[in-house]
Amino acid sequence: MSTEPAWFKSSYSGSGGGNCVEVAVRPEVVHVRDSKDKRIRPLAVTPTAWTAFTALAGNSSPND
């Protein structure tokens, strides 16, 4: 059994790189990191906080 989290990028990120984040979801924690510099320690948040963040981000427009 692997202890390494499975990282993924949003389908909105595209294939050109740029400013992307990667996310690894575990039952007890959600890790978020910069896709360009994986040496930096990922941000760790609770699943509840991640759900609240994504709900808010999904309901916002770029001009908000």
C-alpha positions in Angstrom: 0.0 0.0 0.0 1.4 3.4 -1.1 1.7 6.2 1.5 2.4 8.8 -1.2 -0.7 10.9 -1.9 -2.2 10.9 -5.4 -1.9 14.5 -6.7 -4.1 15.9 -9.4 -4.7 19.2 -11.2 -8.0 20.7 -12.1 -9.3 20.0 -15.6 -9.4 23.8 -16.0 -5.6 24.0 -15.7 -4.9 22.9 -19.3 -1.7 21.4 -20.5 0.4 24.6 -20.9 1.6 24.7 -17.3 1.4 28.2 -15.9 -0.1 29.0 -12.6 -1.6 25.8 -11.4 -2.1 24.1 -8.0 -2.3 20.4 -7.4 -4.4 18.7 -4.8 -4.2 15.4 -2.9 -7.3 14.4 -1.0 -7.1 12.0 1.9 -9.9 11.2 4.4 -8.3 13.2 7.2 -6.6 16.0 5.2 -6.5 17.8 1.9 -3.0 18.8 0.6 -2.6 21.7 -1.8 0.7 22.6 -3.5 2.2 24.7 -6.3 2.6 22.6 -9.4 5.7 24.4 -10.5 7.7 23.9 -7.2 6.9 20.6 -5.6 9.8 21.0 -3.1 7.8 23.5 -1.1 5.8 21.9 1.7 2.1 21.6 0.8 -0.6 23.5 2.6 -2.8 21.1 4.6 -6.4 21.8 5.4 -9.3 19.9 6.8 -11.8 18.4 4.3 -14.5 20.7 5.8 -12.3 23.8 5.1 -11.6 22.5 1.5 -15.3 21.9 0.8 -16.1 25.4 2.0 -13.3 26.9 -0.1 -14.3 25.1 -3.3 -18.0 26.0 -2.7 -17.1 29.7 -2.4 -14.7 29.6 -5.3 -17.3 27.9 -7.5 -19.9 30.6 -6.7 -17.5 33.5 -7.4 -16.8 35.3 -10.7 -13.4 36.6 -11.7 -14.6 40.2 -11.0 -15.8 39.5 -7.4 
